[in-house]
């Protein structure tokens, strides 16, 4: 399924762009949640990924002039994502272990990982059979409730005032999460940083048409969230390995030890890239984006005057 782009258009007001993008993304979720059982894994992945985009934009306006009642759909969207989380985890962990087997150096015995793969495939089938359809139905109801509130949205601010506070707020949260985790081996803290960085990434994607610097930032954030995602996947694989094969995981020359080292490498690379992106104070970051916005609007007005002239 092709998903609509997240970016705004020059012909729209900021309010109209946010409303359009949210409705388009909600439509994607609705279609995904109405999928057939044989495509359950892909449907859940698409729905979860799109819900995160929607939540990032709703957070942007809920923190600014978009009115406090926009916190309500955030709860519905969160609950929808949580309903799908066990299905997504059961599916993605199989993909992760298969990739780990394929990428394992020849010097490491893949037998333990191959055995773990068989166990995880069986668990996925069990989770899907136990509640896949029910989870999608419940998630659809939560998403519909969020849609109704978003459709009735009447912002109390206009232009960049609509998102200024949200821009600084969520960048600041990402920066704080990065400061708390780099130099640490805390997997949960890295996961929190990943979530906050995804929020900023989707917000930057939405604003990317306003300046070339925003396109570059979106690309950097994509690489950063991929690194954090790879580390997160290996952390879950490590947890599964410890559960199913604690002796094998702690072996002196095990495949699991190689994967643990890989996870540390991903975390270190993420911290290096994150230090660059989250180097600004949140107020300076918001002001810089507002300057891009003002220039973009002025260029649009000048172009319109030329056409009319």
N, C-alpha and C positions, 0 to 999 in steps of 0.2 A: 504494500500500500504506500503510495507516494504521500508524503506529508507536506503541507503548505509551509513556505518559508516563514521565519519568525520576525523578519525585519519590517520596519515601518515604511511608508511611502511618502514621497514629498507632497503629494496632492492631499494628504490627510492632516487633520489636526492630531495632536498627540492623543487626545481622548478617543477620537474615532479610530486611530490605529490600534490602541490598546484593546478597545472593544472588539474590533474586527479580528485581531490575532487570537484573543481569548475564545471567541466563538468558533473560529476555524479549528483551533486545537481541541476544543471540547467536542466538536464533530468527529475528529479523529478518534478520540477516546471512545465515543459512543459506538462507532463502527467496530473498533477493536473488541469492545466488550460484547458485541453481538456476533462474534465469530463462531465458527463450527468447532466441535470438540477436537477434530484432527489438527487444527491449527492453534491449539491452546497455548503452546509455548511462545510462538511468535506474537500472538495477540496480547498476552500478558506483558511481554517485553515492550511492545509498542505502547500499550496503555500506560504502563508505569513510567516510561521515558517521557511521554507527552504530559502526563500529570505533573511531572517535575517542572516542565517548562511553564505550565499554567500557574503553578504555585509560585514560581519565581517572579512572574509578572504581577500576580495579585499581591504578593508581598511588597513589590515595588510601590504600588499605589496605596496599600493599606498603611504603609509607614509615612506617607506624605499627605497630600490633600485629597486622597481618595475616599475619606470617611472611615471611621472606625468599624462600621458594620461590615466592612469587607473582610474582617477577621473570621466571620461566620463561614463563608465558602472555603477558607483555608482549612477549617476543621473538617468539613465534608471531604475535601480533596485529600487531606491527610489520611482520613479513615478509609477512603477508597484505595489509596496506595497500600495501606497496611493489610487490607483484605487480600490484595494480590501478592503481597510479599512472600508468603510461604511457597506459592506456585513459582514465582520468579526465582527464588533461591534454589528450589529443587531442580529447576531446569538449568540455570546458569552454572551451578557447581559441576554438572556433568560436562558442560562445554569446557570448563576450566581444567578438569582433570584430564580430559582427552587432549587438550592443547599441551598440558604438562608432559604427558606421555610422549607426544610427538616431538617436543622440543628438548627432551632429556638427552644429555650427552651420552655417547656410546659407552663411556666409562662407568656409567651408573646403571644398576640393574632396575628395569622397569616393572619387575614382577609385583612389587608392593602397590605401586600406583595402578597397575592393571587390575589387581584384585579390588582396590578401592573403587575403581570405575564401575565394576560390576555391582557393587553394593549401592553406589549412588544412583545408578540407572534404575535399580529395583525400587529405591526409595522414591525417585521421581514418579514412577508409574503408580506407586501407592498413593502419593500425595495428589496427583492429578485425578485419580479415580475416586478418591474420598470426598473431594469438595471443589473440583474445578468449576463446574457450572454454577454452583451456589455462590461461590466467591465472585464470579463475574456479575451475577445478577445483583448481589448486594452492592458491589462497587458501582454498578450502573445507577442504582437508586441514590447513592451518595453524590455521584457526579451530577445527576439531574437536579438535586437540591442545590448544589453549588451554582449550576447554570441559572436557576431562577433568580438567585440573589445578584449574580453578575449582570443579568439582563436588566434588572431594575436599578443598576448602579447610576447614581447621580453625583458626580464629583463636586466637591466644594472648592476646587481650585482649577486653574486653566494653565495651558502652556507648560513650561518647564517646572512651574510651581507644583504641578501635579506629581512629579517624581523626584524633586530635588532631595527631600528628606530621605526617601527610600534609597536613592543612589548612594548617599553617604552612609546610611545605616547598614546596608547589607555588605558594602565594601568593607566597612569597619568590622563587621562580624567575621568576614573572611580573614581579615588581617589579624584579628585577635586570635582566631582559631589557629592560624599559621604560627603565630608567636608561641602558642601553648604547646605545639606539637614538635616543631623542628628541634632536633637534638634529643628527642625522646623516642622510645620504642613502643609507645602506647598505641595499640591498634585501634581502640575505640576513639581516641583523640584524632587519629588520622582520618577515621571515617567521618567524624564531625567536620573536620576541615574540608573533606571532599564534598560534603553536602552543601556547606556554605559557599565553596568555590563554584559548584554547579549553579547555585542561585545567581552569582555574579556573572558567570558565563552566559546564561540565558538572557540576563538583562542586557549584557553587552551585545549579544547577537541581535536583540531587538533594536538596539540603537546603532548598530554597525553601519547603516547607510549614511550616517551624518558626517563621517570623517574617515579617511584611510587609516588613521591611528586606531580607530575602533575595530576595523577589520583585522588588523594585526593583533590587537588585544584579544579578539575572539579566537583567533588561531592559537595564540599562546595559552589561553585558558582551556582550549580543547586538549592540547597536549598535556597540560597540567592535570586535568581531570582524568585523562586516560592513564597517566602514571599512577595517580591515586586509586583509580579503579583497578588497575592491575595488582597493586599492593593489597587492596581490599579483597580481591578474588583469592589471592594466595593465602591471605589470613584465614578466610573461610575454609579453604582447602586444608590448611594446617589443622584447623579445629576438627574437621571431619577425619583427618588422618589420626589425630590423637584419640579420637573417640573409637575408631574402628581398629587401629593398629598402633597403640601407644609404644610398644616395644620397637616396632619397625621405624617409627618416627624418630626415636632417640638413638638409632644406630649410628656408629661413628662415620660411616661412609654411605649413607642412605640417600636415595633420591629425594626424600623429604627434606633432608638437610640442605641439599642443593636449592630446593625451592624456597626454603627459609632465607637463604643467602640472597636469592633473587629479590625477595620481598624487601629486604633491607636496601638493596640497590635501587629499587623503584622509589622507595621513600626518600632516599638521599637525593635522587635526581629531582623529585617533586619539590623538595625544600629549596634546592638551588634555583629552580625556575620560579617558585613561589616568592622567594626573597625579592626577585626582580619586579614581579607584577604588584605585589603588595608593599611596595616601598614608600608610597605616599601616605600622608595623613588623610583620613576620610574626607575632611572638609576640602582639602586641596584637590582631591580626586573629583569630588562633586562639582567644584568650581571649574575644573578643566573640562569636564563633560558639558557643562552649561555653556562654556565658550564655544565648543564645537557646535552645539545646538544653535546658538545665536547666529553663528556664521552660516550655517546650513539654511536657516530660515531666511536670512538676508539674501543669500544667493538665490533662493527660490523666488523671493519677491522681485529681485532684479530681473531674473529670467522671465517672470510673468509680465513685467513692465515692457520688456523688449518685444514680447509676442503681441501685446496689446497695441504697442506703438506701431 
